């Protein structure tokens, strides 16, 4: 679908050739330089930005021969395949590797990698629009909207979403295939689509959404590209073996990647609750949020109570909206005829993407898509705005083309457009963390390590500070270990291995190791005691004196200790179908009580409902078994206690019950069998409860 330029002379004029340079300079000077603080900081915070740095540095170390495994980067050690817990940067990592090979340090190389990503996005969208017949100014506007629109800038903490250059190239190949039915276009579509999957699986899936919405929009004949005329004797290329080879290779590459992620997901039992995905679906009010632009906050001022608000910053900006609206208003004019078909296709594609992902009053069409394999793994669906930006950019470019129809206004139009984008970009307030902040946290770990000697086979574990988010400590450990080319128990990613616990000050290396749930990857491949002996524990904050560092017991409690363990349950809240109970566990024995076990018998809280026959003779005489479980993670010194909060579903049958509590030493015995007292609280289910 292309349109021949009707003003070829002024399209080629020197002033218009400067349009891409002018708008690219706006993006560079008014966003990239500010977001990197003139290349002395990294966009975003100390969380996901550093995580992406770990992944990119892993690729560099792997390419340099300094790390033995591609899929196991060394964090969450000894869990294999941890690279597949999130995006992997395979499609963009070469850029970072080259900058590191040229001698740039970790942080400057990261900024350079980001800058190249923005540049590639701009160039790709510009070239696609020029291929579709747009003027240099209109193509530059589309490239700017696609690359630097407000929702794209709002993802600055998620650097893995930067490399989007393959999306417009795949979209163009799809349009050309529909128009010309040539297999070479389908091959380019497959190749660009595969590359996008390797840059980011999220964006690879969203590219598929974009192409599917475009195909659905083409069901309307008025939006479908007209079939291209074939030259006499030409072939449609249906049996082009080279194109078929590219398609097969691309499909194989994507298949390998997705199957690898699926295998790792099955190994660890990863899954997302539907409510977690629904939380991230765009709401109507999401498209009004641009909190990082002080002048636009009035738009979202009435939006309150929106969870994960940072993921709902979807306002595209007034400048793109005004230009797109002008394209729609002037769509019926004669001068708009060359772009009318593409305008309708873009509008329909955008409408389908919005409608299929919108969440209104607890309902969404996307809920039906979540039943498809792998779709429910995508948590932040609101990021689909990054592909919605493409049809918006096309519509804005069409609006620019129409504004340029008056020769006397062309310089004024181009100047006003550059000025408007400059002001809107300058109004955005980027967030960043300085190189000194990154390095300062490493210095703090170095200081905490003190005289710790790291042996060649050492494994690092860093426990953190009680008043800091857990992920900061995990990333401290990951970066510190990676810089020394050693594995670490610390880890942070989109998923975590079973049994993962936060690195709190009292959570020792033993607690991290022995809390790991039994899994296929653990059986016979490493011994917990041997791993603990190799682990160097660096604590950023000492465990408070009144607590013991969490350890693991060499044997389960005996009768003498079990008799001195007291459980005191208190009903905290009661709903129609659920109780919230706080259980205080007190250790009055002469020995520490460890919930973790070195011999495979961890302690877990358990409970059951027993019918009270005296008040309810019709109730069944048998009690439910001790089937319920609540994980515990503590080490209690003699005389110390810990409060555990649990939510318990009420029995379905009406009646009076005793809710009893005990502790299970898994695979060994219940502690009440060793004479630990069984406490209970009365529970009434049914009308009598009122």
N, C-alpha and C positions, 0 to 999 in steps of 0.2 A: 504494500500500500504506500505509494509515493505520490508526490505532487510536484509538477514542474514549476519552478519559480517563475513568476510572471514579471519580476523586476530584477532580472539578472544583473543589469548594470549596477544598480545601487547595492545589491547583495554583495557584489565583489568590490565595492568601494573600500579604500583603505580604512576609513573610519569604522566601517562595519566589521572589517577583519580584526579590529581591536576589541570587539565585543567579548569574545571568550577570555582574552587576557584581562580585560577590565573586571569582569565578574569573578574570574578565578582569583584575581588580586583581592577582591572584596572578601572572598572566603578565607584566603590565606591571612590577610592582615587583620580582619575584624573578627575572625573566629580562631583559626589555628594558632596564630601568634599569642592571642590572649589566653586561649585554653592551655597552652604550654608555658605561659609566662615567659615568652621569648626563649623557648626551648631550655628552660631551667626547671620545669615541672612536668608532671604527667596529668592529662585530663582525668577527671573522676576523683575518687577517694582512695584510701589505703586498702580497699577491699578488692573488688573485681579487677581493678587495673593491675594490681600486683599479681593476682592470680593469672591473668593473661600473660604477664611477663614471665611467670614460671613456666607456662606452656611453651612460649616462644623460645625461652632459654634452653628448655629441654630439647627442642628440635636442633638448636645450635650445638649443644653438647653431643647429641646423637650424631649429627653430621661431622663433628670434630673427632669422633671416636672416644669421647670422654664418658659416655654412658652406654651400657651394654644393651639395653632393651628399648625399643620404640614405644611399645604400648604400656610399659610400666615405668613411669618417670621417677619413682623413688619416694614419692609422698604416699601416705596411707600404707607405708611398708608394714607387712610383707604382702599386702593384697595385690595381686597381679591385675593388669588391664586398667589401672586407675586413669589412664589417659582417656578412656571411653566413658568416664563419669560425666563428661561435659564436651564442649567443642574442642577440636584438636589443632586447628590452624594449619592443616596440611596444605591447603590451597594458597595460603599467603605467607607461610613461614619462611620461604626462600628469601623474601625481601629482607626480613629481619636477620637471617643467617648471613646474608651478604654484608649488611651494615656491621654486624659483629666481626665478620672476617676482615673488614676494613679497619678495625681497631676501635670502633665506638664502644663505650661502656654500655651496660645493660639499659640504663634509663634513657640516654640520648638515642640509642638504637631503637628503643620502643617508640619514641616520638617520631623518629624518621620513618619507621614502619607505618605509623598512623598517617603521617603526612602523605606518603606515597599512596595509601589506600584512598584517601579523599581525592587525590589527584586522578587516580585511575577511575573512580566513580564519575568524576566530572567529565573526563575525556571520553569515556565510553558513552555516556548519555548524549554528549555533544555530537559525536560521530553518528550515532543512531539517528538523531534528529536531522542532521545534514543529509543522511542517506534517504530520509523520508521527504526531502525537498524543502526543508525549512531554511529560512535565512539565517545568517550567522548570529544575529541578535536574538532571534526567537530560539534557536538551538542553544545558545548560551544561557538564556533564561531557564529553559527546561533543565539544562545540566545543573544550574545553580539550585533550582527548586528540589531536584532529586538528591543532590549532594548535601546541601546546607539548609534545608528547611528546618523549622523549629523542632519537629519530632526527631529528626536525625541528630540534631545537636543535643537533645535531651537524653540520648543514649550514650553520652560521653563516658559513662562509667562502664559501659559494655563494649569494650574495644573489639570484641569478637564479631560485632555487627558492622564494622567499618567497611570491609571489603565486599561491596555490592556491585562491582563493575560488570559482572557476568550476567546480571539480571536483565538490563536493557538489551544486551546483545542476544540473549536467548529469546527475548520477546520479539525482537526484530526478525530473527530467523523463523519464528513461528508465523509471523505475519507473511513473510515471503514464501514460506512453504504453502500456506493456505492460498496465496495468490498464484503461485507458479507451479505448485505440485512437483517440485524437484527434490530428489532425495538428498542433494548436497545441502539444501537448507535444513532438512531434518537432521542431517549429520552435525551441522553447526549448532543446532538447538541442543542436541544430545551432549555435545562437547562442552558448550557453555553451561548447560545445566549441571553436568557432572562437576565441573570446576567450582560452581557455586556451592554445591554440596560439600566439597572439600574445603572451601573457605569457611563455611558455617552451615551445619546441618539445619539449624533453625531457618536460615535464609534459603536453603535449598528447598525445604518444604514449602516455604512461603512463595518461592518462585513457581512451584507447581500449582499453588492456589491461584496465582496471577494468570498463568497460562490457561488453567481450567476456566476461570472467570472470563477470560478473553474469548475462549472457544464458545462458551455459553452465550456470550453477547453476540457472537457472529451468527447465532441461529436466527437473528433478525436480519432479513436480506438487505435492509438499508445500511446495516453496519458492516456487512461482509466485504472484504476487499474484492474488487472486480478481477475476474480471471485474466491473467496476462495473455496477450496474443503470442502464439508460438510461430516462430519462423518456419517457413516451408522446409521440411526435412529434418527439423530439430526433434530431439527425443526428450521425453520427460525425465529421463535419468532414473527410471525405476530400478534398473539393475546395475547401478554404478557400484562396483565392488569396493572401491575405496571408501565411498560413503557408508556402505554397509559395514565395512571394517571399523570405521570410526564410531558408528552407532553401537556395534557390538562391544567395542572396547569401553566406551562410555558407560554402557549399561552394566558391564562387568565390574567396572571401578565403583560405581554407586552401589551395586549389589554387594560387593565385598565389604564396603564401609558399613552399610546398614546391617548386614549379617553379623559383623564384628560387634557392633553396638548391641544388637539383639542378644548375642551370646553372652556378653558381659552382663546385660540386664537380667537375663535368666539365671546366670550364675549367682548373682547377689540378691535376686528377688526384688529388683527395683520396680516400683509402681508409684503412680500418683493418684491421690484421691480425686474423684471428679470435682469436688468442691474447690480443690486447690487450683484446678484449671479454670473453673467458672469464675473464680475471683479475679482472674487476669483477662477475662474477655472484655472488650471495650463496652462501656455504657454510653448512652447518648451524650451525657455530660462530659465524657472523656475527651470529646472533640472540642471542648471549650477550654481545656486546661493547658496553660503555658506558664507555670509558676515561676520559671526562671526569667521571665520577662516582666519586670515590675509594672510596666505600662499596660500589660494585658491581664493582670491579676483580677481586675474587675469582672472579667468574663467568667472566671471560676469561683468568684467570691461566694456564690450561693451553693457551691458544691461542697458538701460536708459529709463526713461519715464514709467516704470512699476508701476502702482498704487498699493497701499497696498503691497509694496515690502517685508515687513516683513512676509507676509503670503505665499510668494513664495520661501522660502528657502528650496529647494527640492533636492539639490545635496546629494546623498546618501553617498559619501565618496569614495576615491580611493581604499582603502583596500577592501571593499566589492565588488567593481566593478572589481578589478583585479582577485579576487578569483572566482567570478561568470563567468568572461570572460574565465578563465582557464578551468572551468567546461565545457563551450561551445566548446572551442578549442579541448579538449580531449574527446568530447562526443562519437566519433566513435571508440575509442580504446577499446580493449577487457576488460581492467580493469574497464572501466566506464559502462559496460553493466548492472550491478545491479541497477544503478541509472538513466539510460537513460530515462526510462518512467517518473519518478518523475521530472527529469530535464526538459523534454519537457512540462509536465503539468505546472510547475512553470513558465517557460518562456511564455507560452501561456496565463496563468492567468495574469501575469504582463502586457503583451502586450495589453490584453483586457481592463484592468483597466486604462492603460495610454490612449489608443485610445478613450475610452468612455467618458473620462473627459477632454481631451485635447481641448484647445481653440486656433484656428489658423485663423487669418485674419477675426475675427468677427464671426466665425462659430464653432459649437461644436455639437457633437452627444448628449451631455448632455442636450441640449435645449429641446430635445424630452422627456427626463425623467422628466423635470421640470413640465410637465403637470400632472404628477401623484400626488395624494393627499399627502401633507406633504413634498414632495421632495424640493419644492421651499423654504421651511422654513430653509433649511440648507444653510447658507450663505458661509462659508469658505470651499468650496469643496476641495481646495488644501490640506487640512489636510488628505485627503485620502491616502497620502504618508505613513501614519502610518500603514495602512494595506498592502500597496504595499511592505513595508519592509519585510513582511513575505515571499513571493516568492523569493525576493532577498536574504534573509537569507538562504533559502533552497539551492539556487543555489551556494552561497558562501560555504556552508557546503559540497556540492558535490565536489567543487573545492578542498577543503581541503582533502577530502577522496582520491582524485586522487594524490595529492601531497605526500601523506603518503605511496604511494605504494612501494617506495624504503626504505627498513628497515634502511639503513645506514644514511638516511637523516631525519628520523622522529624527532629526538631531535632538529636538526637545523630548520626544518620547524616549529615546535611548538614554538620554541624560537623566530623566526623571526615574526611569526604571532602575538604573544603577544606583541613584541616590536613595530610592525607596528600599532596595535590598540592603544597602549599606546601613541605613538607619535601623531597620528591623534586626539585622544581625548584631549591630552594636548594642541594641537594647537587651540582647540576651546576656545573662550573667553566667559565664562558665565557672565550673568548679574544678579545682586542680589541687594536687599535692606535690610539693616541691621535692626535687632530688634530695635536698638535705633532710626532709622528713623520712624518705625511704631509707637513706643511709643512717639516719639517727636511730631508727628502730634496730638496724643491724648492730649498731654500736652498743645498744642496750643489751642485746643478747650476748654480744661478746663480753661485756662487762659482767653479766650474770654468770657466764660460763667460767670466768675467773681462770683458775689454773687447771681446769678440766683438760685431761689429755685425751684426744680423739685418736683412737687406734685405727689401723687400716680397715678393720671390719666393724667399726663402731656404727651404731644406729642412734640418731639424735631424737630426743623428745624434749620439747619446750612446753612447760605449763605456764599459764598466764596470770593476769591480774583480775581480781574479782570485779572491778568496776569498769572493765573494758569488754567490748563485744568479743566473743570467742574467736571469730574469724581472724581478727588481727593477730592473735597469738599463733594460730595455725599457720598463717602466712609468714609470720616471723620465722617460725621453725622451717617452713618449706624453703624460703629464700636463703636462710643461713646454711642449711644443709646443702642446697643446690650449689651455692658458691664454693662449698668445700667438696663437692662431688661425692656426697655420702647420702645414704637413705635416711628417712625420718618417719617416725610414727605419726607425726603431725600431717594433717591433710585438710584441704578445703576444696570443694568442687560443687557441681550441680547435684551430685549424689554422694553418699557416704557408705562404707561397708557396714554390714549388720553388726550391732553391738557398739557402734561409735558413741563415745561420750565426750563432752566438752573438756577442754584442758584447764579446769579450774585449779586454783593454787594447791588444794589438797588432793587432786587427782594425780597420783604418781605414775611413773612409767609402768609399774605393775598393774595399776588399774586400767590403763589403756590396753595393755596386752591381754589381760585375763578377762576383760569385758567383751572381747571379740567373740561373737556368736560362732559356734561351730559351723563350718561351711565347707563345700567340696574343695576349695582351694587351700584350706588349712590342713586337711587330713594328710598326715604323713610327710608334709613338706617342710615343716619347721616345728621345733619344740619350744613352747612358751618359756620354759626355764632358760634354755640356751639363748633365746632372743633377749630376755631380760638381762642376762649376763653381759650381752654386747651393748646394751642401751646406756647412753650417757644422758642423764636427766638434768636439764637446765631449768631452774625455776626462776621466773621473773618476779615472783612475789612469794614469800614464805607462807606456808600453811599456818593459820592462826594457832596459837599455843594450845587452845582448848580442844583442838581436833588432832586426829592422827592422819597422816597422809594415807590415802586409800591404798590398801594392799590386798593381797589374796591369801586366803588361809591354806596352810599345808594339809589340813584335814578338816572334816565337818565337825560341828560342835558335838561334844559328848553329853552324857546325861547330867553331869555335874554343872556344865555350863548352860544347858538348855533349861534347867530348873530356874536359873537366875535371869532368864530373858523375859521381860514383861511387855505385853502389847496392850495399849490403852486406846481403843477406838472411840471416836466422838463423831456423831452425825452433824455435819457442818451445814448442808443444805439438802432439801428434799423436793424433788419434782414429781410429776405424775408418773414417770416411768424410770426415774433415775435418782440415786442417792449420791451425795458427795460426802465422803467420810475422811477424816484425818486420823491416821493411826500413828501413835507415838510408840517407837520401839526403844526400849531402855535396856542397857546391858549392865546388870548388877553382879555379873560374875567377876572373877579375879583375872580374867584373860580378855584381850581384845576380841571383838566380834567383827569378823570380816564377811561382807556379803559376797565377795568374789572368791573363787576357789582355784587353787593350782592343780587340783586333782579331778576337775570336772563336776563338782557338786556345788554350784552357786546357790546362794540363798535367795528365795523369792517370796514375797508376801502372797498369801492365798486366802480365799474365803469361800463360804458356802452358806446357803439358807437352809435352816432346819425348821420344819413346821412346829408350832407350839400346840401340841395336842390338847393341853388342858383347856385352852380357850377356843379351839377349833377341832372338835372330835371328828369332823368329816375330812380333815386334811389327811393326805397320805402319810403312812407311818415311816416311810423311808426318806432320808435326807439326800440332797444332791451331793455329789462327790466334790472333792477339793480340786476343781478343774481350773478355776480362775487363777490368773497370775499377774503380778506387778513386779517388774524388775526393780532391784535395789542396787544402790551403788554407794557404799559407805564403809568406813572402818570406825567402830565405836570403842573408845577406851573404856575401861571399867568405870561405871558410874555415869557414862554419857548416854544421851538419847538423841534420836533423830525423828522428825515428823514427816510422814509420807501422806500425800493427798491422793485419793483414788476415787474414780467415778464408777459406780456399781449399778448395773441394770437390775430393776426389781423383778421378782418372779411374775409370770403372767397370770397365775391363779390367785384369786382373792384369798385372804386369810391372814393369820398372825404368824410371824416367823421370828426366830432368833438368827441374827446375822453373826456368824462365827468367823474368827480369824485365827490363822496359824502361819507358820513359816515352813516352806518346803526346802530341804536340801536336795536339790534335783538329782535324781538317780540314786538317792540314798534312803532318806527317811523324812517324815514330817517331824518337826521338833516337838509337837505335842505328844508324839509317840515316845519321846524321851523325857516326858513329864513337864514340858513347858505348859503353863496354864493356858487354856483356851478362853479368851474373852468373847463377849457377845453384846450386841445391842438389839433391843426389840424393834421389829419393823411390822407395820400393818399395811396390807395391800387391799385396796377396795374402799367401799363406802365408809367403813369404820375409821379409815385413815383421815377422813375429813373432820 
